[in-house]
Amino acid sequence: MFQVVSYFSAEYLVVFLPAVILLMAVLPQRARRAALLICNGALFWAFSSKLIVYLIFTTFSMHHIGLWISAIQHEEDAQLKTAEKSEKKELKKLWKKKQLHVLIFAVILHIGTLLVLKYSPFFLTNVNSLLGACGSSFRFRIPTFMIPMGISFYTMQSVSYMIDVYRRTIQADRNIFRLALYISFFPQIMEGPISRYSEIANQIWEMPRVKYENFIFGVQRITYGVLKKMVIADRLNMFLDNIYNGYLIHNGTVMAVGAVAYTIQLYMEFSGTMDLVIGCAQILGVRLPENFQRPFFSNSISEFWKRWHITLGTWFRDYIFYPVSMSKPMKKLTLKARKKLGNHFGPLLAGAIALFCVWFSNGLWHGAGWRYIFFGMYHFVLILLGNMITPYSIAFLKKVHINRNGKPYMAFRILRTTILVCIGEMFFRALSLKAGLLMFRKMVTKFSWKTFTDGTLLHLGMDGYDYIIIGVTLILVFIVSCMQEKKINIYENIAKRRVVVRYAIYYAVILFIIIFGAYGRGYVPVDPIYAKF
């Protein structure tokens, strides 16, 4: 039976993707649409088998609910045309309420399905613990569910579509096949990016023939993603398993190295996957939104999250932060808070409530566990503190004559942000919240510089050879990132070179992956990290 476990598997890169490209290159447009829809379904089946029923349910429900909301809007428009001016305000409220009821039903239906499948075991386990602490002998039975791959991603896409129809930022699509192509588009179905209907639906529907230019740029992007994943992320996998599984026996230095190494692995795996995903879509003539913009050049945690998993951040911003912060109760709260707390802290109160909702949701989105909730709250506190102290920080730096935009202070801010991110990722990767807290305590109380020279770090699943390969590859990625940060398009620059130079670069990168990639006996490739979220 044909089964795919990763975008980096031979089944996907050597069999499935070339077959899709060939079909899109030779078939006429209508046939390309049908073939793509079949391919989308086939890959989802290869990922999750019969759980494809959830994707089909999502497609039909979002289509029907979008048309339902649109029908109410048409009735509203028709009635407002003939209504008296004095009646229009009340009529708008009435019709808005009807649409809102449908939208609430839609959100409960889709988010509720996600919550039941993904979070009910976690919730009921904690309820049972609470009942035990209260002396009750009653216990809920903990259900077990099979969860389809990428459910969080396509659920968020479907919810964004229905909310955008409700807001009238897009028209409800009557063509269920176009919606099906949008929600099931195979490059992004497992790990995103979380695209909006307005961004990609028509691109996918048009589905032009495969062009040489798109093919070359797409293959470049895929190759760069494979480099990040196979040479760095996979090579770190055994090393990190040994550290995080053996956190009780290792000292604080090993914990600190594990925190940094996991942050590197997570970034290389996820950004590498995004390179591959965006490259696959580019070959087919579809431009997906970027999900990363060199996050480790960030000066603050807030900026970091504007550069990391961008489509998730903008989803939370548009569908949670703004609706909460701009709601009538929050506006009233801001007015009152301004009078009592002043113009700086007053508006921060409503913003803090909205920010809390975002980061609590963000933590839970990443997983059903207390360490994920802690991860969300950790970043909530850091961002809130940053917002609170920024004016005072600016004033202090001015007083002591430190140039806030000077290179030394900018370097300090980048280093500080990176350290804070690594600490957060350590809790994210830890086996439990309790384990994460113990690891952090060891970092602070049992850190020893001797660990870097006594050979400990050479007996955790990587030797000196591995460190050199990872170091060299990280330097390569850093150079590319610096060029991109300076708005230099590395892919176009390579494409403009002479044929000999261009293909020398291509073959050099491919040979580098073949020689130094972590695969074969002794290596266990890291599972798609974000696919389980």
C-alpha positions, 0 to 999 in steps of 0.5 A: 500500500502506498503510504507517505509519512513526510514531504521529505520521503522518497515516496513523495519527492521521487514518486508523487511530486514528479507524477503531479508535475508531469500531469500538470505539464501535459493535461488541458486546464479542466483536466488539470483541475480534476487531476489536482483534486484527485492527487490532493485526495490521494496524498491525504489518503496516503497520510491519513487513510480513511480519516480523509472523511474529516477533510471531506466534511470540512469542505462540504460544511464550509461551502454550505455555511458560506452560501448560508451566510451569503444568502442572509446578506443578499436578503439584508441588501434587498430589504435595506434597498426598500427600507426607510432611512430611520429603519435601516440601523435596526434592520442592519443589527437584526440581519447582522445578528442572524449572520453572527448566529450562523457564524458562531454555529460554524466556528463551534462546528469546526473548532469543536471538532478539532477540540474534541479530537485533539484536546478531550483526552487532555481535558478529561485527564485533568478533570479526573485528577481534580476529582481525585484531589477532591476525594471523589471516586468517579472518573471519566473514561479517557477517549482515544481518537485517531487524528488526521494529519494537518487538521489544525491547519485546514481547520483554521483555513476553513474558519478564516474563509467563513469569517471573511465571508461574514465580514464581506471581505470575500464573496462566498464561492458557489463552486465547491470544487474550487473550495475543495482545491483550496482546502486540500492543496497538497503541498500545504495540507500537512504543515501549512502555511495557513493561507487565506482563500483570497490569497491562493484559491484563484491561483490554484483554480487557474492552474497554469501549465508548468513553466520552466522558470517556475520549475527551476525556482521551485527546485532551488527552493526545495533543494534548500529545504532538503539541505536544512532538514537532512543535514542539520535537523535530522543530524541533531535528532538522536543528540536531542533525544538523548538530552531530553530523555535523559534530563535527570542525569545531565547537568545544566550545561547539557540542558543549555546546549539542548535548548539551543540545539532544539531551537536550531532543529525546530527552525531548520525542520519547519523552515526547511519544510516551508521551503519545500512546500513553497517550492512545490507550489511554485513549480505548479505556478501557485505563490503561497505566503511566506511563513518565515522571514529570518526570525533570528535577526529579531530585536524583540520577542514581539518582532520574532513572532512577526517573523516566525510562523507568520501565517499563524501569527496573522491568523491569531491577529486578525481573528482573535486579537483584533476582534477582542481588542476592538469589541465594545466591552474592550473599548469601554474598558480602555476609556476607563483605564485611560482616566485611571492609568494614563495614556500608556498603561490605559490602552495596554489593559484591553490589549493585554486581555486580547494578547492573553487570548492569543497566546493561550490559544497559541499555546493550546494550538501547539499541543494538548499539554501544560508545557504548551500552555506554559509556552504560550504564557511565557511569550505572553508575559515577555511581549506584555512586559516589552510593551509596558517598559518600552517608553522607560527603556527608551528614556533610560538609554537616551539618558545614559547616551546609548544609541538604541539603533546602533550596531552594538546595542542592536547586537545585544537585543538580537542576542537577548531575544535569541536566548529568551526564544531558546529558553521557551523552546526548551519548555516546548520540547521538554517531556513535561512542564515539570521536566522543563522546570527542572531543566531550567533550574539545572541551567541556572544552578548546575552550569559548568564550562568544563562540560565543553572540554571534558568530552561529555558533548561527544557522547550524546549521539554526535561526534566531532564530525557531526559538529563540524558538518552542522557548523559549516551548514549553519554558516551557509544558511546564515550567509544566505539569510544575511543576503535575504535580509538585505533584500538580495534574491539568492534564487534569481541571482543564481539563475542569472549566472552562466550555465556552467556556474549555475549548474556547478552550484546546483550539483555542489549543493546536491552532492553536499546533501548526498554526502553529508545528509543524515540518513541511512543506518544509525540515523532516525529522521526527525518526524514532521514536527508541526504536522502533529500540531 
